[in-house]
Amino acid sequence: MTTPRDLEAAAEPVIDEVAGAARLAGALVDQLTIPVRDTHRALADRVFRPFGPAATPVRLVHDGLSGAVYASVRGGARLTGAAAGTLLAMAHGRQDRRSLSAHPRGAQALAFASGLLGDWMDGRADDLTVRTTLTQHGRPVSTDPAVLAEEVGAVADRVVFLVHGLAETTASWRWWSADRDGRPVPSYSERLADEGWTPLEVGYNTGLPVTASGRDLANLVDRLVDAWPVPVAEVALVGHSMGGLVVGVACHHGVEEAQPWTDRVRHVVTLGTPHRGSWLAVLAARGAQTFGRLPETRGLGGILDLRSPGIRDLTEGWPGRPPVAADGDDPVPAIRTLAELLPHAHHSFVASTLRTPTHPLSRLLGDGLVHPRSSTGPAKGGGPNVRVRQHAGVGHVRLVHHPAVADDLVDWLGPRTTPAPPLSR
């Protein structure tokens, strides 16, 4: 008998990650040859220029030979990658082969590639593109009402969505799952499940623009709340790093589209989120501009410019500036803060520092990637529904699984609020 899950799987495209890796390797060699070629040309021009017209014959020969070599490398890389990918797919019978993402390290590698290159991989390595997923304690979850209850297990009327950061996966919430003595340390999902929440981890392509990821998250939450086996009374959103920006966009999109789930939001928590930008993203942007000024370093600037739209969005944060619409149309108009947009919810901002807050390293680098001024920026001037917490000696990535942060979440999300009226469609 054909089940809804079988129909859903049949509708999905065939994914062959091994073939996709071959195509990606060829495309990368092709793309990275360009800055090498440009740097070579700039250096050669500087060498030949002092000799004037006398160097013209030698220069013509040099330019002809080097141009032919670079063209051959680029063309050969493209053809070899495409041919290898096609042959590998045919040899496997054009069936699903997800041997990379099935392994935690492989999935992390794909997430890193998608976060770094983002939409550049679109059309070049579609088999490796990270897709939006839902998991619970690492197990896949569907939004199909026919199988949702079976996959989720314990269904509560309080649902919390955990949204990871740049180049992370849903498994990131389970990092540091054991202490130094090897004893298990409960994850945020496990701690919140004990408080009567049903936790769901959201996976997505972090290389896409924040506006696109936020829109997708809003629509995903809308579908899931509509399909939930019991009426949802409370929704909580927890975002780490970029995930906090995605959560913010999702809430704004949900309100603009009058999606009922936004009325159920009781908690929005961001962990080390660069609301006002990340110093590292700013450094990359300035580096690309600086290297682009000289012909000899323009190639390196071109490599930095390959960074994804998602990384670019971390330069100023969101809504540090009016974001550009995901479809490339008119810019999204200026917006209110989330605390004003969702006054019925509690908004909590968690920051951290590498050392004590007054330590020079903390003053300079914050948690290593985001400064507390950025991660708590929207809290300034906030009302009674705004909270701030700062932890010393906790690095940026460590915020995905830390006992002190887990205690914060339990403290904030544990008490039950007054249930909202049933959803109406």
C-alpha positions in Angstrom: 0.0 0.0 0.0 1.3 3.4 -1.0 1.7 5.8 2.0 1.8 9.6 2.0 5.5 9.4 2.8 6.1 7.2 -0.3 4.3 9.8 -2.4 6.3 12.6 -0.9 9.5 10.7 -1.6 8.5 10.0 -5.2 7.9 13.7 -5.8 11.4 14.6 -4.7 14.1 14.9 -7.3 16.8 12.3 -7.5 19.8 13.4 -5.5 23.3 12.0 -6.2 25.8 13.7 -4.0 28.8 11.9 -5.3 28.0 13.0 -8.9 27.3 16.5 -7.5 30.7 16.6 -5.8 32.4 15.8 -9.1 30.5 18.7 -10.8 31.3 21.1 -8.0 35.0 20.2 -8.2 35.1 21.1 -11.9 33.1 24.3 -11.4 35.4 25.4 -8.5 38.6 24.8 -10.5 37.0 26.8 -13.4 36.0 29.7 -11.1 39.3 29.8 -9.1 41.3 29.9 -12.2 40.0 33.4 -13.0 41.7 35.2 -10.1 44.9 33.3 -10.7 44.8 34.4 -14.4 44.0 38.0 -13.5 46.8 38.2 -11.0 49.2 36.7 -13.5 48.2 39.2 -16.1 48.6 42.1 -13.7 52.0 41.0 -12.6 53.1 40.5 -16.2 51.8 43.9 -17.2 53.9 45.5 -14.4 57.0 43.7 -15.7 56.5 44.5 -19.4 55.4 48.1 -18.9 58.9 49.7 -18.2 60.3 48.3 -21.5 57.7 50.0 -23.6 57.2 49.0 -27.3 60.4 47.0 -27.2 58.7 44.3 -25.2 55.7 44.0 -27.5 56.8 40.9 -29.4 57.6 39.0 -26.2 54.5 40.2 -24.5 52.3 39.0 -27.4 53.8 35.6 -27.2 53.4 35.5 -23.4 49.8 36.7 -23.5 48.9 34.2 -26.2 50.5 31.2 -24.5 49.2 32.1 -21.0 45.7 32.8 -22.3 45.6 29.5 -24.1 46.7 27.6 -20.9 44.2 29.3 -18.7 41.4 28.7 -21.2 42.3 25.1 -21.5 42.4 24.7 -17.7 39.0 26.3 -17.3 37.4 24.5 -20.2 38.9 21.2 -19.2 37.7 21.6 -15.6 34.2 22.3 -16.7 34.0 19.4 -19.1 35.8 17.0 -16.8 33.5 17.8 -13.9 30.3 17.7 -15.9 31.3 14.4 -17.7 32.4 12.8 -14.4 29.2 13.8 -12.7 27.1 12.4 -15.6 29.0 9.1 -15.7 28.8 8.6 -11.9 25.1 9.2 -12.0 24.6 6.8 -14.9 26.7 4.2 -13.2 24.5 4.3 -10.1 21.4 4.0 -12.2 20.2 7.6 -11.6 19.1 6.7 -8.1 19.3 8.6 -4.8 22.8 8.5 -3.4 23.1 10.7 -0.3 26.2 9.1 1.2 27.7 12.5 2.1 24.8 14.1 4.0 24.1 10.8 5.7 27.3 11.2 7.7 27.5 14.0 10.3 30.8 15.3 9.0 29.6 15.1 5.4 26.5 17.0 6.2 28.6 19.6 8.0 30.8 19.9 4.9 27.8 20.4 2.6 26.4 23.0 5.0 29.8 24.8 5.0 29.9 24.8 1.2 26.4 26.1 0.9 26.9 28.8 3.5 30.1 30.0 1.8 29.1 29.8 -1.8 25.3 30.0 -1.5 23.5 30.7 -4.7 26.7 30.3 -6.7 26.2 26.5 -6.4 22.7 26.9 -8.0 22.9 25.3 -11.4 26.4 24.1 -10.8 26.0 21.5 -8.0 22.3 21.2 -7.3 22.8 17.8 -5.8 24.8 19.3 -3.0 22.4 22.2 -2.3 21.1 22.1 1.3 17.4 22.0 1.4 14.9 23.2 4.1 14.3 20.3 6.6 12.7 19.6 9.9 14.1 17.2 12.5 13.4 16.3 16.1 16.4 15.0 18.0 18.0 14.3 14.7 15.1 12.4 13.1 13.4 13.8 10.0 9.9 15.3 10.4 7.4 15.9 7.7 4.7 18.6 7.5 2.3 16.0 6.1 -0.7 15.7 8.5 -1.0 12.0 7.7 2.4 11.1 9.1 3.2 14.0 11.4 1.9 12.5 14.6 3.8 9.3 14.1 7.1 11.0 13.3 7.0 13.5 16.1 6.1 11.1 18.9 5.1 13.2 21.9 2.8 15.9 20.5 2.3 19.0 22.7 0.4 22.2 22.1 3.6 24.1 22.7 6.1 24.0 19.7 9.6 25.5 19.7 11.6 25.9 16.5 15.4 26.0 16.8 17.0 27.7 13.8 20.8 27.2 13.4 23.4 29.7 12.2 25.7 30.1 9.2 27.2 26.9 7.8 25.6 24.8 10.6 23.1 21.9 10.5 20.3 20.7 12.7 22.9 18.4 14.3 24.8 21.5 15.6 22.4 21.7 18.5 23.8 18.4 19.7 27.5 19.5 19.7 29.2 19.1 23.1 26.6 16.5 24.1 29.0 15.1 26.7 31.1 16.8 29.4 34.8 16.3 30.0 34.0 13.2 32.1 32.0 11.7 29.2 28.6 12.2 31.0 25.8 13.2 28.6 24.7 16.8 28.6 21.0 17.3 27.6 20.5 19.5 24.5 18.2 22.5 24.4 15.6 20.2 22.7 15.8 17.7 25.5 15.6 20.3 28.2 12.6 22.1 26.6 10.8 18.8 25.9 10.9 18.2 29.7 9.1 21.6 30.1 6.2 20.5 27.9 7.4 21.7 24.6 7.7 19.8 21.3 11.1 20.8 19.9 11.8 20.9 16.2 15.1 21.8 14.6 15.0 23.7 11.3 17.7 23.1 8.6 18.1 25.5 5.7 20.6 26.8 3.1 22.4 29.5 5.0 24.0 30.8 1.8 20.7 32.3 0.6 19.7 35.9 1.4 18.3 36.3 4.9 15.0 37.6 3.4 14.6 34.4 1.4 15.4 32.1 4.3 13.0 34.1 6.6 10.2 33.9 4.1 10.7 30.1 3.8 10.7 29.7 7.6 7.5 31.7 8.0 5.8 29.5 5.4 7.1 26.3 6.9 5.9 27.3 10.4 2.5 28.2 8.9 2.2 24.8 7.2 3.3 22.9 10.3 1.0 24.7 12.7 -1.9 24.1 10.4 -1.1 20.4 10.1 -0.3 19.9 13.9 -2.3 17.1 15.4 -3.6 19.3 18.2 -4.4 23.0 18.3 -1.2 25.0 18.9 -1.3 27.2 22.0 2.2 28.6 22.0 5.0 29.0 19.5 8.6 29.8 20.5 11.5 30.6 18.1 15.1 30.2 19.1 17.8 31.3 16.6 21.6 31.0 16.8 23.7 33.6 15.0 22.2 34.1 11.5 19.3 32.0 12.6 18.2 34.9 14.8 18.0 37.1 11.7 16.1 34.5 9.9 13.6 34.3 12.8 13.2 38.0 12.7 12.4 38.1 9.0 10.0 35.2 9.4 8.0 37.0 12.1 7.8 40.1 9.9 6.8 38.1 6.9 4.2 36.2 8.9 2.6 39.4 10.1 2.6 41.0 6.7 0.9 37.9 5.2 -1.5 37.7 8.2 -0.3 34.1 9.0 -2.2 33.0 12.1 0.9 31.4 13.7 2.3 34.8 14.6 -0.5 35.2 17.1 0.8 32.1 18.9 4.3 33.4 19.3 5.1 33.7 23.0 8.9 33.7 22.9 11.6 34.9 20.5 15.2 34.1 21.6 18.3 35.0 19.7 21.7 33.6 20.7 24.8 35.6 19.5 22.8 37.0 16.6 24.6 39.9 14.6 21.6 42.2 14.7 24.0 45.1 13.9 26.4 43.0 11.9 29.4 40.8 12.5 32.9 42.3 12.6 34.3 39.4 10.6 31.7 39.9 7.8 32.6 43.6 7.8 36.3 42.7 7.5 35.6 40.4 4.5 33.6 43.1 2.8 36.3 45.7 3.3 39.0 43.2 2.3 37.3 42.6 -1.0 37.0 46.3 -1.6 40.7 46.9 -0.7 42.1 44.1 -2.7 40.0 45.2 -5.7 41.8 48.5 -6.0 45.0 47.1 -7.3 45.3 44.8 -10.4 47.8 42.6 -8.6 45.4 41.8 -5.8 42.1 42.1 -7.6 42.1 38.3 -8.0 42.1 37.8 -4.2 39.3 40.4 -4.0 37.4 38.3 -6.5 37.7 35.2 -4.3 36.4 37.1 -1.4 33.5 38.4 -3.6 32.4 34.8 -4.1 31.0 34.8 -0.5 27.3 34.1 -0.5 24.4 36.5 -0.1 23.8 35.1 3.4 27.3 36.1 4.5 26.9 39.5 2.9 23.7 40.0 5.0 25.8 39.6 8.1 27.8 42.7 7.2 25.1 45.1 8.6 22.7 42.7 10.1 19.0 42.9 9.8 17.1 45.1 10.2 20.2 47.3 10.4 19.1 48.5 6.9 16.0 48.0 4.7 16.6 44.6 3.2 16.2 43.9 -0.5 13.3 41.7 -1.4 14.2 38.1 -2.1 12.7 38.2 -5.6 14.8 41.3 -6.6 11.8 43.6 -6.8 11.3 46.7 -4.7 13.1 47.0 -1.3 11.2 46.0 1.8 10.1 49.1 3.6 11.5 50.1 7.0 10.0 48.1 9.8 9.4 48.2 13.5 11.3 46.2 16.0 10.1 42.7 16.8 9.2 43.7 20.3 6.8 46.3 18.9 5.6 44.0 16.1 4.8 41.1 18.5 4.0 42.8 21.8 2.4 39.7 23.1 5.7 37.8 23.0 8.8 37.9 25.2 12.0 38.9 23.3 15.2 37.6 24.7 18.7 38.5 23.5 21.7 36.4 24.6 25.2 37.7 24.2 28.5 36.2 25.2 32.2 37.2 25.4 35.4 35.1 25.1 36.6 36.3 28.5 35.2 38.7 31.1 33.3 41.6 29.6 36.1 44.0 30.5 38.9 41.9 29.1 40.6 43.5 26.0 39.9 40.5 23.9 36.2 40.6 24.7 36.0 44.3 24.1 37.6 43.8 20.7 36.1 40.5 19.4 33.0 39.9 21.7 32.3 36.2 21.5 34.8 35.7 18.7 32.4 36.6 15.8 29.8 39.0 17.2 30.1 41.8 19.7 27.5 42.1 22.5 26.6 45.6 21.1 25.4 43.8 18.0 23.8 40.8 19.6 21.8 42.9 22.0 21.3 45.9 19.8 17.5 45.6 19.3 17.0 45.5 23.1 17.9 49.1 23.6 14.9 51.1 24.5 12.9 47.9 24.9 9.8 47.5 27.1 8.8 45.0 29.7 8.7 42.2 27.1 12.5 42.5 26.3 15.2 40.7 28.2 19.0 40.6 27.9 21.5 38.0 29.2 25.2 38.0 28.8 27.6 35.0 29.5 31.3 35.4 30.0 33.8 32.8 28.7 31.4 31.4 26.1 32.5 31.5 22.5 30.1 32.2 19.6 29.7 28.6 18.4 29.4 27.3 22.0 26.1 29.1 22.3 24.4 26.2 20.4 24.9 23.9 23.4 25.8 25.4 26.8 24.4 24.5 30.2 24.0 28.2 31.2 22.1 29.0 28.1 20.0 25.9 28.5 19.1 27.2 32.0 18.1 30.5 30.5 15.8 28.8 28.0 14.1 26.7 30.7 13.7 29.7 32.9 12.1 31.8 30.1 10.1 29.2 28.2 9.2 26.9 31.1 6.3 28.8 32.6 3.2 28.4 30.6 1.3 31.5 29.3 -2.4 31.9 28.8 -3.4 29.8 25.8 -4.4 31.7 22.7 -7.8 31.1 21.1 -8.0 28.3 18.4 -6.6 29.1 15.0 -9.1 30.1 12.4 -8.5 29.6 8.7 
